[in-house]
Amino acid sequence: MQTRRKKLCPQCKIASMYVKNNKGERLLVYVIDDGVIIPKDPEHSLDGFDLSKVYCLGCSWHGNPKRLGKV
């Protein structure tokens, strides 16, 4: 099985991100090498969250998950 690599923030180089829903609630996520967003806790669902923009937990960067760098 191939290892999934997490993409990194282009500004501070960490992998921890979050997404928001229309209520402003946050869900911790990772973006993996094929651009797929996965919840940090596999028991949480991405339903209702905007996956077009991710926010970095380490700095002020936010944007399209396709713009993240690789490990």
N, C-alpha and C positions, 0 to 999 in steps of 0.2 A: 504494500500500500504506500502511495506517495504521501509525503508529509505536506500538510497545508502550511504555507508560510503567510504570516500576517504582514499586511502593508503598514508602512510607517508614515507618521505625520511629516510633510515636507519641510516643516519649520523646526520642530523640536525632536523629531526622530523617535517618538514613542508610538506604540501600537494601540493604546487604550483610547477609544472613541466613544461617543454616545450619539443617539438619534433622539428626535423629539416627536411627540404627537401634537395634535391640534389643541390640546389642553396645556401644552408646555411641559408635560411629564417627560422625563429622560429615561433612556434604557441604555445600559452599557453594552457596547458591541466591539467586535473586531471586524476588519475588512481583510479577507484572505486573498491570496495571489490571483485568483480568477475574478476578482472584483465583487464577490458575493459578501454580503453583510450577514454576520452571524452573531447572535446574542452571546455575551460573555457567559451567562448562565443558560445552559441548553434547555432548561425547563421554562424559560420565558419565551413569549411569542413576539414576533415583529408586527403582528396585525395592528393596524391603526397608526403605525409610525411612518414618518416621511423618510424614505430611504434614498431620496435624491440629494440629501445633504447630511454630512457627518460633522461632528464637532470634536475637536481634540480636548482631552482631559488635562493635558500638560501646558497648553498655551492658548492663545486666542485664535488659532487657525480654525477655519471651517470652510467646507466646500464640497464639491463633487467627489465621491469616493474613488472615482477613476483617476483623480489627480494625486493619490497617495503614492509614496515611494515604496520600493521593495526592501525587504530585510537585507 
